[in-house]
Amino acid sequence: MKHKLPFLISISCFLLYKLLQYSTGNRYIALLVFLIPITVLLINMILRKKLRYKSWFLSKHSFFLEKKSSTFTSAISKELLFQKLQEVTKSSSFRLVDSNSKSSELLLTTAANFWTWGENLYIEIKEGEKETSLVNVTAVTIYGSYSWNRNHKNYQHFYESFQQSLTI
Amino acid sequence: MAIVVNLDVMLAKRKMQLKELSETVGISVVNLSILKQSKGKAIRFSTLNAICVALHCQPGDLLEFVPDETQKRL
């Protein structure tokens, strides 16, 4: 099914384009209606793999993306936790695409499938009180203002993977 | 935590580095560091067994119960 998706999208786009062209009588308007969301999607797909574009996805002006932030505390030091979370990612379904050891940030992605274009998880580790660390996880959709609870599930999956990894 | 892991003490006694132990037992340095700092949630018997074999010690040499303030009052 995964390999048929581009074909199905192409056919759907073509049919919708024809419908708009027929109803408006102007093919340029119909093209424009498609070009805007497709361009946004393409830009997001390109920018999603770099931490430096984090603000683009997490900005409050990005109303077309759903974001969910959660924070948990860990007794492990910031530096050690940064390495630990990288290990946790390797053994989970997430893919570590970018990291910054200076700012203790990680960028994880989920794969695209029939239901979603994929989601990003931005992780930031900060020093907390009494030798603890604060882990801020922000799950964000790549395209779509509603994640169908996938952002929450991604966070839960990540948190559970981390908790399980503490059994050594 | 009331259970303290004396892995650093045993490593010093055996004059072994954490990296060396990691290669011997097949557990990452990160996980051993977490264990050494007593920050782990639980330890598997298989892990305990592997460390005891590598360090030629007993589980009691690695784990120690040190009651915290609330437990001392009981």
gemmi code that builds the backbone of each chain (N, CA, C; Angstrom):
import gemmi

chains = {
    "A": [
        ("MET", (0.836, -1.212, 0.000), (0.000, 0.000, 0.000), (0.868, 1.259, 0.000)),
        ("LYS", (2.007, 1.169, 0.743), (2.889, 2.316, 0.882), (3.403, 2.801, -0.479)),
        ("HIS", (3.717, 1.843, -1.360), (4.266, 2.185, -2.666), (3.196, 2.712, -3.627)),
        ("LYS", (1.937, 2.433, -3.318), (0.846, 2.895, -4.177), (0.417, 4.318, -3.830)),
        ("LEU", (0.873, 4.800, -2.675), (0.429, 6.101, -2.179), (0.720, 7.256, -3.144)),
        ("PRO", (1.939, 7.387, -3.657), (2.187, 8.491, -4.598), (1.276, 8.431, -5.822)),
        ("PHE", (1.012, 7.227, -6.284), (0.142, 7.054, -7.446), (-1.283, 7.518, -7.122)),
        ("LEU", (-1.779, 7.089, -5.971), (-3.137, 7.466, -5.544), (-3.254, 8.977, -5.359)),
        ("ILE", (-2.218, 9.586, -4.776), (-2.224, 11.046, -4.563), (-2.240, 11.761, -5.907)),
        ("SER", (-1.415, 11.292, -6.827), (-1.343, 11.917, -8.160), (-2.692, 11.861, -8.864)),
        ("ILE", (-3.332, 10.714, -8.813), (-4.640, 10.543, -9.453), (-5.676, 11.452, -8.801)),
        ("SER", (-5.662, 11.493, -7.450), (-6.621, 12.323, -6.709), (-6.423, 13.796, -7.045)),
        ("CYS", (-5.159, 14.233, -7.082), (-4.856, 15.632, -7.401), (-5.333, 15.979, -8.804)),
        ("PHE", (-5.087, 15.090, -9.731), (-5.476, 15.329, -11.122), (-7.004, 15.446, -11.238)),
        ("LEU", (-7.715, 14.556, -10.561), (-9.185, 14.575, -10.612), (-9.747, 15.845, -9.980)),
        ("LEU", (-9.140, 16.243, -8.846), (-9.585, 17.456, -8.162), (-9.298, 18.694, -9.008)),
        ("TYR", (-8.140, 18.684, -9.653), (-7.753, 19.784, -10.548), (-8.767, 19.924, -11.692)),
        ("LYS", (-9.139, 18.804, -12.262), (-10.094, 18.801, -13.364), (-11.457, 19.310, -12.903)),
        ("LEU", (-11.836, 18.910, -11.698), (-13.111, 19.324, -11.111), (-13.137, 20.839, -10.900)),
        ("LEU", (-12.032, 21.367, -10.352), (-11.940, 22.809, -10.115), (-11.920, 23.583, -11.426)),
        ("GLN", (-11.199, 23.039, -12.385), (-11.097, 23.679, -13.703), (-12.475, 23.749, -14.362)),
        ("TYR", (-13.189, 22.668, -14.192), (-14.522, 22.577, -14.776), (-15.479, 23.536, -14.081)),
        ("SER", (-15.421, 23.595, -12.739), (-16.378, 24.423, -11.986), (-16.053, 25.912, -12.082)),
        ("THR", (-14.744, 26.287, -12.119), (-14.385, 27.711, -12.178), (-14.217, 28.197, -13.616)),
        ("GLY", (-13.882, 27.289, -14.485), (-13.656, 27.657, -15.883), (-12.296, 28.294, -16.099)),
        ("ASN", (-11.467, 28.312, -15.040), (-10.134, 28.918, -15.126), (-9.098, 27.930, -14.589)),
        ("ARG", (-8.205, 27.478, -15.440), (-7.256, 26.450, -14.991), (-6.148, 27.014, -14.098)),
        ("TYR", (-5.875, 28.339, -14.205), (-4.822, 28.916, -13.361), (-5.250, 28.997, -11.892)),
        ("ILE", (-6.518, 29.314, -11.659), (-7.045, 29.351, -10.282), (-6.974, 27.954, -9.685)),
        ("ALA", (-7.384, 26.984, -10.492), (-7.347, 25.588, -10.028), (-5.925, 25.156, -9.683)),
        ("LEU", (-4.976, 25.577, -10.510), (-3.574, 25.233, -10.255), (-3.062, 25.894, -8.977)),
        ("LEU", (-3.455, 27.161, -8.790), (-3.009, 27.929, -7.619), (-3.515, 27.302, -6.319)),
        ("VAL", (-4.771, 26.858, -6.363), (-5.372, 26.224, -5.190), (-4.536, 25.010, -4.761)),
        ("PHE", (-3.985, 24.317, -5.728), (-3.163, 23.140, -5.425), (-1.731, 23.489, -5.071)),
        ("LEU", (-1.226, 24.504, -5.778), (0.194, 24.825, -5.600), (0.540, 25.265, -4.185)),
        ("ILE", (-0.346, 26.037, -3.557), (-0.040, 26.555, -2.220), (0.147, 25.425, -1.197)),
        ("PRO", (-0.845, 24.543, -1.004), (-0.624, 23.472, -0.014), (0.490, 22.501, -0.390)),
        ("ILE", (0.655, 22.243, -1.693), (1.722, 21.320, -2.116), (3.098, 21.935, -1.829)),
        ("THR", (3.213, 23.241, -2.061), (4.480, 23.929, -1.778), (4.796, 23.887, -0.287)),
        ("VAL", (3.782, 24.154, 0.526), (3.981, 24.112, 1.988), (4.429, 22.714, 2.427)),
        ("LEU", (3.788, 21.712, 1.872), (4.142, 20.328, 2.212), (5.583, 20.022, 1.807)),
        ("LEU", (5.947, 20.406, 0.602), (7.310, 20.141, 0.119), (8.348, 20.856, 0.969)),
        ("ILE", (8.054, 22.118, 1.318), (8.993, 22.884, 2.161), (9.142, 22.188, 3.512)),
        ("ASN", (8.016, 21.794, 4.094), (8.063, 21.115, 5.394), (8.835, 19.803, 5.327)),
        ("MET", (8.656, 19.067, 4.249), (9.358, 17.788, 4.097), (10.874, 17.996, 4.009)),
        ("ILE", (11.256, 19.105, 3.405), (12.700, 19.398, 3.272), (13.264, 19.899, 4.604)),
        ("LEU", (12.517, 20.796, 5.262), (13.023, 21.422, 6.489), (12.943, 20.528, 7.728)),
        ("ARG", (12.162, 19.476, 7.674), (11.902, 18.678, 8.877), (13.139, 17.968, 9.433)),
        ("LYS", (14.157, 17.801, 8.604), (15.304, 17.000, 9.020), (16.443, 17.801, 9.638)),
        ("LYS", (16.227, 19.090, 9.854), (17.288, 19.921, 10.430), (16.788, 20.650, 11.674)),
        ("LEU", (17.617, 20.611, 12.704), (17.255, 21.265, 13.969), (17.187, 22.788, 13.831)),
        ("ARG", (17.954, 23.316, 12.893), (18.004, 24.769, 12.759), (16.665, 25.363, 12.299)),
        ("TYR", (15.798, 24.534, 11.757), (14.483, 25.022, 11.324), (13.384, 24.713, 12.349)),
        ("LYS", (13.833, 24.422, 13.559), (12.907, 24.094, 14.650), (11.851, 25.195, 14.841)),
        ("SER", (12.299, 26.448, 14.793), (11.378, 27.569, 15.041), (10.258, 27.644, 13.994)),
        ("TRP", (10.555, 27.173, 12.787), (9.536, 27.166, 11.715), (8.370, 26.262, 12.102)),
        ("PHE", (8.696, 25.122, 12.682), (7.655, 24.159, 13.043), (6.991, 24.492, 14.389)),
        ("LEU", (7.770, 25.082, 15.305), (7.229, 25.328, 16.642), (6.662, 26.731, 16.821)),
        ("SER", (6.761, 27.535, 15.791), (6.244, 28.895, 15.883), (4.727, 28.893, 16.106)),
        ("LYS", (4.279, 29.857, 16.915), (2.825, 29.943, 17.166), (2.065, 30.372, 15.900)),
        ("HIS", (2.814, 30.934, 14.944), (2.187, 31.346, 13.679), (1.939, 30.162, 12.740)),
        ("SER", (2.602, 29.033, 13.039), (2.380, 27.834, 12.214), (1.082, 27.153, 12.660)),
        ("PHE", (-0.006, 27.836, 12.408), (-1.313, 27.350, 12.866), (-1.769, 26.097, 12.111)),
        ("PHE", (-1.119, 25.843, 10.983), (-1.503, 24.678, 10.189), (-0.834, 23.389, 10.663)),
        ("LEU", (-0.057, 23.486, 11.741), (0.595, 22.306, 12.309), (0.142, 22.113, 13.748)),
        ("GLU", (-0.091, 20.871, 14.143), (-0.477, 20.628, 15.539), (0.764, 20.327, 16.370)),
        ("LYS", (0.858, 20.992, 17.517), (2.009, 20.810, 18.382), (1.559, 20.344, 19.764)),
        ("LYS", (2.375, 19.500, 20.372), (2.060, 19.069, 21.732), (3.359, 19.004, 22.530)),
        ("SER", (3.426, 19.807, 23.585), (4.636, 19.838, 24.414), (4.402, 19.148, 25.737)),
        ("SER", (5.393, 18.392, 26.179), (5.342, 17.725, 27.479), (6.738, 17.744, 28.082)),
        ("THR", (6.784, 17.765, 29.405), (8.074, 17.789, 30.090), (8.111, 16.709, 31.160)),
        ("PHE", (9.237, 16.034, 31.266), (9.427, 15.110, 32.388), (10.802, 15.318, 33.012)),
        ("THR", (10.914, 14.903, 34.254), (12.156, 15.102, 35.003), (12.906, 13.784, 35.106)),
        ("SER", (14.225, 13.884, 35.079), (15.052, 12.696, 35.253), (16.173, 13.003, 36.235)),
        ("ALA", (16.576, 11.979, 36.984), (17.661, 12.155, 37.967), (19.035, 12.083, 37.301)),
        ("ILE", (19.053, 11.726, 36.039), (20.319, 11.582, 35.302), (20.812, 12.959, 34.850)),
        ("SER", (22.133, 13.137, 34.894), (22.703, 14.434, 34.521), (22.463, 14.745, 33.040)),
        ("LYS", (22.511, 16.023, 32.730), (22.193, 16.509, 31.377), (23.057, 15.848, 30.293)),
        ("GLU", (24.361, 15.784, 30.528), (25.294, 15.240, 29.524), (25.050, 13.746, 29.298)),
        ("LEU", (24.863, 13.036, 30.410), (24.637, 11.591, 30.321), (23.275, 11.293, 29.676)),
        ("LEU", (22.309, 12.111, 30.023), (20.960, 11.929, 29.487), (20.928, 12.161, 27.978)),
        ("PHE", (21.744, 13.092, 27.517), (21.825, 13.372, 26.073), (22.275, 12.115, 25.318)),
        ("GLN", (23.278, 11.446, 25.880), (23.768, 10.205, 25.252), (22.756, 9.073, 25.409)),
        ("LYS", (22.130, 9.042, 26.580), (21.149, 7.987, 26.857), (19.960, 8.068, 25.893)),
        ("LEU", (19.464, 9.266, 25.668), (18.309, 9.432, 24.782), (18.652, 9.078, 23.335)),
        ("GLN", (19.900, 9.269, 22.964), (20.336, 8.859, 21.620), (20.295, 7.337, 21.501)),
        ("GLU", (20.693, 6.679, 22.584), (20.637, 5.204, 22.616), (19.191, 4.709, 22.576)),
        ("VAL", (18.343, 5.390, 23.330), (16.918, 5.021, 23.387), (16.300, 5.111, 21.987)),
        ("THR", (16.666, 6.149, 21.267), (16.132, 6.356, 19.913), (16.508, 5.206, 18.984)),
        ("LYS", (17.762, 4.755, 19.115), (18.236, 3.679, 18.237), (17.425, 2.398, 18.411)),
        ("SER", (16.947, 2.171, 19.633), (16.193, 0.943, 19.884), (14.682, 1.147, 19.785)),
        ("SER", (14.265, 2.312, 19.294), (12.823, 2.567, 19.155), (12.467, 2.726, 17.677)),
        ("SER", (11.203, 3.024, 17.420), (10.770, 3.179, 16.020), (11.071, 4.567, 15.466)),
        ("PHE", (11.602, 5.444, 16.329), (11.935, 6.796, 15.862), (13.287, 6.794, 15.157)),
        ("ARG", (13.479, 7.806, 14.350), (14.747, 7.944, 13.642), (15.416, 9.240, 14.086)),
        ("LEU", (16.641, 9.116, 14.556), (17.381, 10.305, 14.976), (17.984, 10.947, 13.731)),
        ("VAL", (17.528, 12.147, 13.393), (18.005, 12.773, 12.156), (18.984, 13.920, 12.401)),
        ("ASP", (18.915, 14.517, 13.590), (19.829, 15.620, 13.883), (19.984, 15.765, 15.388)),
        ("SER", (21.134, 16.250, 15.804), (21.355, 16.485, 17.233), (22.352, 17.616, 17.422)),
        ("ASN", (22.283, 18.245, 18.571), (23.206, 19.323, 18.905), (23.645, 19.136, 20.351)),
        ("SER", (24.892, 18.720, 20.527), (25.375, 18.430, 21.882), (25.545, 19.706, 22.713)),
        ("LYS", (25.806, 20.828, 22.046), (26.001, 22.094, 22.781), (24.712, 22.547, 23.456)),
        ("SER", (23.628, 22.473, 22.695), (22.346, 22.907, 23.263), (21.534, 21.729, 23.811)),
        ("SER", (22.114, 20.534, 23.748), (21.452, 19.297, 24.215), (20.073, 19.131, 23.581)),
        ("GLU", (20.072, 19.166, 22.258), (18.818, 19.025, 21.527), (18.889, 17.833, 20.569)),
        ("LEU", (17.763, 17.178, 20.419), (17.670, 16.041, 19.503), (16.449, 16.231, 18.605)),
        ("LEU", (16.564, 15.749, 17.399), (15.417, 15.783, 16.486), (15.132, 14.365, 16.013)),
        ("LEU", (13.965, 13.873, 16.351), (13.541, 12.536, 15.930), (12.393, 12.664, 14.939)),
        ("THR", (12.312, 11.710, 14.044), (11.204, 11.723, 13.094), (10.516, 10.358, 13.079)),
        ("THR", (9.270, 10.369, 12.633), (8.564, 9.106, 12.401), (8.390, 8.966, 10.890)),
        ("ALA", (8.259, 7.749, 10.447), (8.162, 7.511, 9.002), (6.766, 7.871, 8.478)),
        ("ALA", (6.718, 8.243, 7.223), (5.432, 8.521, 6.573), (4.758, 7.201, 6.211)),
        ("ASN", (3.453, 7.173, 6.276), (2.703, 5.989, 5.831), (1.394, 6.443, 5.176)),
        ("PHE", (0.502, 5.541, 4.975), (-0.747, 5.860, 4.280), (-1.557, 6.938, 5.007)),
        ("TRP", (-1.447, 6.990, 6.360), (-2.288, 7.882, 7.169), (-1.622, 9.213, 7.493)),
        ("THR", (-0.318, 9.266, 7.406), (0.377, 10.485, 7.846), (1.630, 10.754, 7.010)),
        ("TRP", (1.994, 12.030, 6.972), (3.247, 12.398, 6.303), (4.425, 12.247, 7.269)),
        ("GLY", (4.113, 11.865, 8.478), (5.155, 11.717, 9.501), (5.096, 12.860, 10.492)),
        ("GLU", (5.707, 12.651, 11.653), (5.742, 13.688, 12.676), (7.181, 13.879, 13.147)),
        ("ASN", (7.434, 15.021, 13.733), (8.747, 15.311, 14.318), (8.648, 15.372, 15.831)),
        ("LEU", (9.736, 14.996, 16.494), (9.819, 15.146, 17.946), (11.059, 15.979, 18.257)),
        ("TYR", (10.850, 17.152, 18.799), (11.967, 18.019, 19.181), (12.212, 17.830, 20.677)),
        ("ILE", (13.419, 17.401, 21.018), (13.741, 17.121, 22.426), (14.824, 18.081, 22.893)),
        ("GLU", (14.572, 18.691, 24.027), (15.544, 19.620, 24.592), (15.772, 19.264, 26.057)),
        ("ILE", (17.041, 19.106, 26.424), (17.366, 18.751, 27.814), (17.919, 19.990, 28.518)),
        ("LYS", (17.343, 20.269, 29.677), (17.803, 21.420, 30.464), (18.134, 20.953, 31.872)),
        ("GLU", (18.986, 21.710, 32.536), (19.325, 21.363, 33.916), (18.180, 21.769, 34.836)),
        ("GLY", (17.810, 20.850, 35.724), (16.742, 21.151, 36.673), (17.300, 21.410, 38.057)),
        ("GLU", (16.441, 21.382, 39.040), (16.872, 21.615, 40.422), (17.454, 20.337, 41.027)),
        ("LYS", (18.350, 20.496, 41.967), (18.952, 19.396, 42.733), (19.505, 18.273, 41.829)),
        ("GLU", (20.387, 18.637, 40.949), (21.076, 17.689, 40.055), (20.123, 16.840, 39.195)),
        ("THR", (19.019, 17.402, 38.851), (18.086, 16.692, 37.968), (18.130, 17.334, 36.566)),
        ("SER", (17.486, 16.685, 35.634), (17.394, 17.232, 34.278), (15.935, 17.298, 33.852)),
        ("LEU", (15.638, 18.319, 33.085), (14.271, 18.466, 32.550), (14.306, 18.152, 31.060)),
        ("VAL", (13.442, 17.268, 30.655), (13.386, 16.896, 29.237), (12.087, 17.428, 28.651)),
        ("ASN", (12.241, 18.345, 27.727), (11.064, 18.919, 27.075), (10.897, 18.285, 25.687)),
        ("VAL", (9.781, 17.634, 25.502), (9.511, 16.952, 24.231), (8.354, 17.661, 23.526)),
        ("THR", (8.587, 18.109, 22.302), (7.511, 18.719, 21.523), (7.277, 17.884, 20.273)),
        ("ALA", (6.097, 17.320, 20.210), (5.716, 16.523, 19.035), (4.924, 17.432, 18.097)),
        ("VAL", (5.273, 17.395, 16.827), (4.613, 18.285, 15.859), (4.342, 17.536, 14.547)),
        ("THR", (3.223, 17.856, 13.957), (2.893, 17.232, 12.662), (3.696, 17.920, 11.557)),
        ("ILE", (3.916, 17.229, 10.475), (4.615, 17.829, 9.334), (3.626, 18.570, 8.457)),
        ("TYR", (2.424, 18.042, 8.428), (1.399, 18.663, 7.594), (0.031, 18.325, 8.185)),
        ("GLY", (-0.692, 19.333, 8.540), (-2.033, 19.096, 9.084), (-2.197, 19.691, 10.462)),
        ("SER", (-3.336, 20.330, 10.666), (-3.580, 20.986, 11.944), (-4.212, 20.044, 12.970)),
        ("TYR", (-4.403, 18.796, 12.599), (-4.926, 17.818, 13.547), (-4.159, 16.510, 13.375)),
        ("SER", (-3.633, 15.994, 14.478), (-2.738, 14.829, 14.370), (-3.447, 13.498, 14.619)),
        ("TRP", (-4.738, 13.529, 14.898), (-5.491, 12.315, 15.226), (-4.820, 11.567, 16.378)),
        ("ASN", (-4.373, 12.333, 17.358), (-3.771, 11.803, 18.591), (-2.376, 11.201, 18.374)),
        ("ARG", (-1.824, 11.360, 17.197), (-0.517, 10.759, 16.929), (0.598, 11.455, 17.711)),
        ("ASN", (0.465, 12.786, 17.898), (1.471, 13.522, 18.675), (1.546, 12.982, 20.099)),
        ("HIS", (0.387, 12.761, 20.684), (0.334, 12.244, 22.049), (0.913, 10.829, 22.109)),
        ("LYS", (0.558, 10.003, 21.133), (1.053, 8.623, 21.095), (2.572, 8.580, 20.903)),
        ("ASN", (3.076, 9.484, 20.073), (4.527, 9.544, 19.856), (5.257, 9.891, 21.149)),
        ("TYR", (4.709, 10.875, 21.868), (5.326, 11.256, 23.139), (5.291, 10.084, 24.116)),
        ("GLN", (4.133, 9.432, 24.216), (3.970, 8.297, 25.128), (4.953, 7.178, 24.784)),
        ("HIS", (5.081, 6.906, 23.501), (5.992, 5.852, 23.043), (7.435, 6.189, 23.398)),
        ("PHE", (7.792, 7.447, 23.188), (9.157, 7.878, 23.501), (9.421, 7.782, 25.013)),
        ("TYR", (8.473, 8.273, 25.805), (8.621, 8.272, 27.258), (8.706, 6.833, 27.795)),
        ("GLU", (7.854, 5.965, 27.274), (7.870, 4.558, 27.718), (9.174, 3.860, 27.324)),
        ("SER", (9.658, 4.167, 26.134), (10.937, 3.591, 25.693), (12.063, 4.019, 26.631)),
        ("PHE", (12.022, 5.283, 27.032), (13.046, 5.797, 27.946), (12.946, 5.113, 29.310)),
        ("GLN", (11.737, 5.021, 29.839), (11.533, 4.384, 31.149), (11.971, 2.920, 31.132)),
        ("GLN", (11.644, 2.228, 30.051), (12.030, 0.811, 29.930), (13.542, 0.649, 29.857)),
        ("SER", (14.182, 1.626, 29.230), (15.643, 1.531, 29.071), (16.377, 1.732, 30.392)),
        ("LEU", (15.662, 2.207, 31.407), (16.304, 2.401, 32.718), (16.414, 1.099, 33.503)),
        ("THR", (15.815, 0.035, 32.965), (16.062, -1.303, 33.514), (17.270, -1.845, 32.757)),
        ("ILE", (18.364, -1.887, 33.477), (19.646, -2.197, 32.811), (20.047, -3.658, 33.030)),
    ],
    "B": [
        ("MET", (18.384, 7.444, 46.796), (17.830, 6.082, 46.816), (18.532, 5.236, 47.875)),
        ("ALA", (17.801, 4.307, 48.464), (18.349, 3.493, 49.549), (19.334, 2.423, 49.064)),
        ("ILE", (19.185, 2.019, 47.816), (20.118, 1.027, 47.268), (21.228, 1.761, 46.516)),
        ("VAL", (22.441, 1.551, 46.984), (23.590, 2.210, 46.360), (24.380, 1.172, 45.567)),
        ("VAL", (24.764, 1.545, 44.352), (25.558, 0.636, 43.507), (27.036, 1.007, 43.657)),
        ("ASN", (27.812, 0.076, 44.185), (29.242, 0.336, 44.407), (30.095, -0.152, 43.231)),
        ("LEU", (29.642, 0.133, 42.055), (30.369, -0.316, 40.861), (31.721, 0.380, 40.741)),
        ("ASP", (31.755, 1.661, 41.077), (33.017, 2.408, 40.997), (34.063, 1.855, 41.960)),
        ("VAL", (33.595, 1.404, 43.129), (34.509, 0.836, 44.145), (35.113, -0.468, 43.605)),
        ("MET", (34.245, -1.311, 43.064), (34.709, -2.596, 42.525), (35.626, -2.410, 41.314)),
        ("LEU", (35.302, -1.419, 40.493), (36.154, -1.136, 39.325), (37.545, -0.693, 39.777)),
        ("ALA", (37.573, 0.137, 40.815), (38.863, 0.604, 41.345), (39.649, -0.559, 41.940)),
        ("LYS", (38.961, -1.464, 42.652), (39.620, -2.632, 43.254), (40.236, -3.531, 42.186)),
        ("ARG", (39.506, -3.681, 41.092), (39.981, -4.557, 39.997), (40.830, -3.799, 38.974)),
        ("LYS", (41.022, -2.526, 39.241), (41.810, -1.658, 38.350), (41.311, -1.772, 36.891)),
        ("MET", (40.023, -1.639, 36.776), (39.394, -1.766, 35.462), (38.667, -0.465, 35.096)),
        ("GLN", (38.706, -0.114, 33.827), (38.007, 1.075, 33.339), (36.568, 0.697, 32.976)),
        ("LEU", (35.701, 1.691, 32.986), (34.291, 1.463, 32.658), (34.143, 0.958, 31.218)),
        ("LYS", (34.974, 1.488, 30.344), (34.926, 1.100, 28.926), (35.305, -0.375, 28.757)),
        ("GLU", (36.284, -0.784, 29.537), (36.748, -2.182, 29.487), (35.638, -3.120, 29.963)),
        ("LEU", (34.987, -2.721, 31.041), (33.873, -3.523, 31.575), (32.728, -3.576, 30.564)),
        ("SER", (32.487, -2.436, 29.928), (31.427, -2.349, 28.926), (31.660, -3.348, 27.784)),
        ("GLU", (32.902, -3.422, 27.337), (33.245, -4.359, 26.247), (33.132, -5.814, 26.702)),
        ("THR", (33.468, -6.056, 27.968), (33.424, -7.427, 28.500), (31.985, -7.921, 28.667)),
        ("VAL", (31.143, -7.069, 29.256), (29.779, -7.518, 29.565), (28.761, -7.213, 28.457)),
        ("GLY", (29.156, -6.400, 27.501), (28.254, -6.080, 26.383), (27.137, -5.115, 26.745)),
        ("ILE", (27.422, -4.247, 27.707), (26.450, -3.196, 28.093), (27.113, -1.851, 27.798)),
        ("SER", (26.360, -0.923, 27.253), (26.960, 0.347, 26.852), (27.537, 1.120, 28.036)),
        ("VAL", (28.510, 1.968, 27.734), (29.142, 2.801, 28.773), (28.100, 3.712, 29.417)),
        ("VAL", (27.174, 4.192, 28.610), (26.114, 5.078, 29.120), (25.290, 4.353, 30.178)),
        ("ASN", (24.883, 3.123, 29.870), (24.077, 2.356, 30.830), (24.865, 2.013, 32.083)),
        ("LEU", (26.145, 1.702, 31.916), (26.966, 1.409, 33.093), (27.183, 2.663, 33.948)),
        ("SER", (27.299, 3.807, 33.282), (27.443, 5.079, 34.019), (26.190, 5.363, 34.836)),
        ("ILE", (25.041, 5.110, 34.240), (23.763, 5.318, 34.944), (23.677, 4.376, 36.147)),
        ("LEU", (24.098, 3.150, 35.917), (24.101, 2.148, 36.997), (25.061, 2.562, 38.111)),
        ("LYS", (26.221, 3.029, 37.723), (27.266, 3.447, 38.678), (26.781, 4.596, 39.568)),
        ("GLN", (25.981, 5.468, 38.963), (25.459, 6.619, 39.717), (24.171, 6.289, 40.475)),
        ("SER", (23.797, 5.006, 40.461), (22.563, 4.537, 41.129), (21.328, 5.259, 40.597)),
        ("LYS", (21.335, 5.587, 39.303), (20.204, 6.307, 38.705), (19.305, 5.389, 37.872)),
        ("GLY", (19.647, 4.135, 37.824), (18.825, 3.173, 37.078), (17.542, 2.851, 37.825)),
        ("LYS", (16.570, 2.320, 37.107), (15.289, 1.982, 37.736), (15.330, 0.566, 38.302)),
        ("ALA", (15.977, -0.314, 37.564), (16.081, -1.717, 37.991), (17.292, -2.348, 37.321)),
        ("ILE", (17.741, -3.463, 37.892), (18.866, -4.177, 37.290), (18.452, -5.621, 37.020)),
        ("ARG", (18.750, -6.087, 35.827), (18.393, -7.461, 35.460), (19.370, -8.429, 36.115)),
        ("PHE", (18.896, -9.642, 36.410), (19.784, -10.673, 36.958), (20.900, -10.987, 35.965)),
        ("SER", (20.563, -10.949, 34.673), (21.565, -11.250, 33.647), (22.693, -10.205, 33.657)),
        ("THR", (22.318, -8.940, 33.886), (23.319, -7.861, 33.967), (24.195, -8.055, 35.195)),
        ("LEU", (23.521, -8.334, 36.318), (24.235, -8.542, 37.589), (25.202, -9.710, 37.456)),
        ("ASN", (24.733, -10.759, 36.846), (25.548, -11.965, 36.634), (26.783, -11.630, 35.780)),
        ("ALA", (26.563, -10.913, 34.684), (27.671, -10.565, 33.781), (28.707, -9.692, 34.477)),
        ("ILE", (28.241, -8.741, 35.275), (29.186, -7.855, 35.985), (29.955, -8.637, 37.049)),
        ("CYS", (29.251, -9.511, 37.764), (29.912, -10.327, 38.798), (30.988, -11.234, 38.180)),
        ("VAL", (30.688, -11.774, 37.014), (31.666, -12.642, 36.324), (32.890, -11.812, 35.921)),
        ("ALA", (32.625, -10.636, 35.352), (33.718, -9.792, 34.863), (34.582, -9.242, 35.991)),
        ("LEU", (33.942, -8.914, 37.108), (34.693, -8.309, 38.227), (35.075, -9.313, 39.326)),
        ("HIS", (34.730, -10.562, 39.126), (35.002, -11.635, 40.108), (34.532, -11.205, 41.507)),
        ("CYS", (33.248, -10.906, 41.570), (32.708, -10.460, 42.851), (31.311, -11.032, 43.087)),
        ("GLN", (30.752, -10.741, 44.239), (29.408, -11.174, 44.607), (28.434, -10.004, 44.416)),
        ("PRO", (27.134, -10.301, 44.216), (26.167, -9.197, 44.094), (26.225, -8.238, 45.297)),
        ("GLY", (26.500, -8.800, 46.452), (26.594, -7.977, 47.672), (27.742, -6.987, 47.647)),
        ("ASP", (28.748, -7.276, 46.833), (29.873, -6.333, 46.703), (29.465, -5.120, 45.862)),
        ("LEU", (28.471, -5.335, 45.028), (28.029, -4.253, 44.122), (26.867, -3.446, 44.685)),
        ("LEU", (25.965, -4.130, 45.385), (24.772, -3.456, 45.899), (24.813, -3.323, 47.410)),
        ("GLU", (24.401, -2.148, 47.873), (24.416, -1.884, 49.314), (23.151, -1.130, 49.709)),
        ("PHE", (22.585, -1.505, 50.842), (21.400, -0.791, 51.326), (21.839, 0.290, 52.308)),
        ("VAL", (21.589, 1.535, 51.950), (21.899, 2.665, 52.835), (20.584, 3.397, 53.095)),
        ("PRO", (20.017, 3.238, 54.295), (18.709, 3.876, 54.551), (18.782, 5.393, 54.444)),
        ("ASP", (17.788, 5.985, 53.781), (17.747, 7.447, 53.694), (17.065, 8.010, 54.946)),
        ("GLU", (16.927, 9.319, 55.000), (16.438, 9.992, 56.208), (15.064, 9.482, 56.664)),
        ("THR", (14.160, 9.280, 55.731), (12.808, 8.827, 56.098), (12.831, 7.383, 56.612)),
        ("GLN", (13.706, 6.580, 56.034), (13.802, 5.169, 56.463), (14.499, 5.036, 57.809)),
        ("LYS", (15.390, 5.963, 58.100), (16.103, 5.936, 59.387), (15.144, 6.184, 60.543)),
        ("ARG", (14.122, 7.010, 60.285), (13.160, 7.376, 61.333), (12.215, 6.235, 61.669)),
        ("LEU", (12.065, 5.288, 60.767), (11.124, 4.178, 61.000), (11.669, 3.144, 62.002)),
    ],
}
model = gemmi.Model(1)
for chain_id, residues in chains.items():
    chain = gemmi.Chain(chain_id)
    for i, (resn, *xyz) in enumerate(residues, 1):
        res = gemmi.Residue()
        res.name, res.seqid = resn, gemmi.SeqId(i, " ")
        for name, pos in zip(("N", "CA", "C"), xyz):
            atom = gemmi.Atom()
            atom.name, atom.element = name, gemmi.Element(name[0])
            atom.pos, atom.b_iso = gemmi.Position(*pos), 0.0
            res.add_atom(atom)
        chain.add_residue(res)
    model.add_chain(chain)
structure = gemmi.Structure()
structure.add_model(model)
structure.setup_entities()
